[in-house]
């Protein structure tokens, strides 16, 4: 379905560019369907809602926020959401266009030595989790984590700073 949406966006944009070459034709209203298709593409490929997380986890008593998992080499982002409890942190990514989520990364809270809120790549702010053992770091890009830091610490069961 996402490929069909991308093809429709490309076709509408091509029609837009073609029609712009003629004088006297108003083509700006053609951008409305392109914007709608872009929004539909985002919803079917990237959006992970609280309801999806509750269905996947089978419970509702957890803290969650939207985030994107930054690859180890820092070149790509996997959109999804982090679910945080006092025992574990699980990152859920979208499974497919029809909905559903799958766990893409997880760790237990005792494995976390600490975290840092800062830029995780050249453009995105987020959180870097420092894991015990091999001095491993996991990066998540998120706009809202800086505002939600208190709730994040409370969900982990850590005291306020």
C-alpha positions as CSV (number, residue, x, y, z in Angstrom):
1,X,0.0,0.0,0.0
2,X,2.8,2.4,0.8
3,X,4.3,1.9,-2.7
4,X,0.9,2.7,-4.2
5,X,0.8,5.9,-2.1
6,X,4.3,6.9,-3.2
7,X,3.4,6.3,-6.9
8,X,0.3,8.4,-6.5
9,X,2.4,11.2,-4.9
10,X,4.9,11.0,-7.8
11,X,2.1,11.0,-10.4
12,X,0.3,14.0,-8.9
13,X,3.5,15.9,-8.6
14,X,4.3,15.2,-12.2
15,X,0.9,16.5,-13.3
16,X,1.5,19.5,-11.1
17,X,4.9,20.2,-12.8
18,X,3.4,19.6,-16.2
19,X,0.4,21.9,-15.7
20,X,2.6,24.7,-14.2
21,X,4.2,25.2,-17.6
22,X,0.8,26.5,-19.0
23,X,-0.1,30.0,-18.3
24,X,-3.4,30.8,-16.8
25,X,-4.0,27.4,-15.1
26,X,-4.4,27.4,-11.4
27,X,-2.6,24.4,-10.1
28,X,-2.0,25.1,-6.4
29,X,-5.2,23.2,-5.3
30,X,-3.5,20.1,-6.8
31,X,-1.1,20.2,-3.8
32,X,-3.9,19.4,-1.4
33,X,-4.2,15.8,-2.5
34,X,-0.4,15.5,-2.4
35,X,-0.4,16.7,1.2
36,X,-3.1,14.3,2.1
37,X,-1.2,11.4,0.5
38,X,2.0,12.4,2.3
39,X,0.0,12.4,5.6
40,X,-1.5,9.0,4.7
41,X,2.0,7.6,3.9
42,X,3.3,8.8,7.3
43,X,0.4,7.1,9.1
44,X,0.8,3.8,7.3
45,X,4.6,3.5,7.6
46,X,5.7,5.3,10.8
47,X,3.0,6.2,13.3
48,X,2.9,4.1,16.5
49,X,0.0,5.1,18.8
50,X,-0.5,4.4,22.5
51,X,-3.4,2.1,21.6
52,X,-1.1,0.0,19.5
53,X,1.4,-0.2,22.3
54,X,-1.3,-1.3,24.8
55,X,-2.5,-4.0,22.5
56,X,1.0,-5.3,21.9
57,X,2.0,-5.3,25.6
58,X,-1.4,-6.4,27.0
59,X,-1.3,-3.7,29.7
60,X,-1.8,0.0,30.0
61,X,0.3,0.9,33.0
62,X,3.5,2.2,31.4
63,X,5.1,5.4,30.2
64,X,5.6,5.9,26.5
65,X,6.8,8.5,24.1
66,X,7.5,8.7,20.4
67,X,11.1,8.2,19.4
68,X,13.2,6.9,16.5
69,X,16.0,4.4,17.0
70,X,19.2,5.7,15.6
71,X,21.3,3.0,13.8
72,X,24.7,2.2,15.2
73,X,26.4,4.1,12.3
74,X,24.1,7.0,12.7
75,X,22.9,7.1,9.1
76,X,19.2,6.0,9.5
77,X,16.3,6.3,11.9
78,X,13.6,3.7,12.6
79,X,10.4,5.5,13.7
80,X,8.4,4.0,16.6
81,X,7.8,4.5,20.3
82,X,9.5,3.6,23.6
83,X,7.6,1.9,26.3
84,X,9.2,2.3,29.8
85,X,8.4,0.4,32.9
86,X,10.3,-0.1,36.2
87,X,11.7,-3.4,34.9
88,X,12.3,-2.8,31.2
89,X,12.5,-0.5,28.2
90,X,11.1,-1.7,24.9
91,X,11.3,0.1,21.5
92,X,8.4,-0.8,19.2
93,X,8.5,-0.2,15.5
94,X,5.6,-0.4,13.1
95,X,5.0,-3.8,11.6
96,X,3.2,-2.9,8.4
97,X,0.7,-0.7,6.7
98,X,-2.3,-2.4,8.2
99,X,-1.1,-1.7,11.7
100,X,0.5,-3.5,14.5
101,X,3.8,-3.1,16.2
102,X,6.8,-5.3,16.8
103,X,9.5,-5.0,19.5
104,X,12.7,-3.9,17.7
105,X,14.9,-3.3,20.8
106,X,14.7,-3.9,24.5
107,X,16.7,-4.0,27.7
108,X,16.1,-4.4,31.4
109,X,16.4,-1.3,33.6
110,X,19.3,-2.7,35.8
111,X,21.4,-2.9,32.6
112,X,21.1,0.9,32.2
113,X,24.0,2.8,33.9
114,X,22.6,6.2,32.9
115,X,21.4,8.4,30.2
116,X,22.2,11.7,28.5
117,X,19.8,14.2,26.8
118,X,21.6,15.8,23.9
119,X,21.9,15.7,20.1
120,X,22.0,12.1,18.9
121,X,23.1,13.0,15.4
122,X,23.6,16.1,13.3
123,X,20.0,17.2,13.3
124,X,18.0,15.4,16.1
125,X,17.9,15.9,19.8
126,X,17.2,12.8,21.9
127,X,18.4,10.5,24.6
128,X,21.5,8.3,24.7
129,X,21.2,5.3,27.0
130,X,24.5,4.0,28.5
131,X,24.3,0.2,29.0
132,X,26.5,-1.8,31.3
133,X,28.9,-4.3,30.0
134,X,30.6,-3.5,26.8
135,X,30.3,0.3,27.2
136,X,27.5,0.2,24.7
137,X,25.3,3.2,23.9
138,X,21.8,3.2,22.3
139,X,20.5,6.4,20.8
140,X,16.9,7.5,20.4
141,X,15.8,10.7,18.6
142,X,12.9,12.4,20.3
143,X,11.5,15.9,20.5
144,X,9.5,15.3,23.6
145,X,12.0,13.5,25.9
146,X,13.5,16.7,27.3
147,X,10.1,17.9,28.5
148,X,9.2,14.4,29.8
149,X,12.5,13.7,31.7
150,X,10.8,13.7,35.1
151,X,8.1,11.2,34.0
152,X,10.8,9.1,32.3
153,X,12.9,8.9,35.5
154,X,9.7,8.1,37.5
155,X,8.7,5.4,35.1
156,X,12.2,3.8,35.6
157,X,11.8,4.0,39.3
158,X,14.8,6.3,39.7
159,X,14.8,9.3,42.1
160,X,14.5,12.9,40.9
161,X,17.7,14.8,40.4
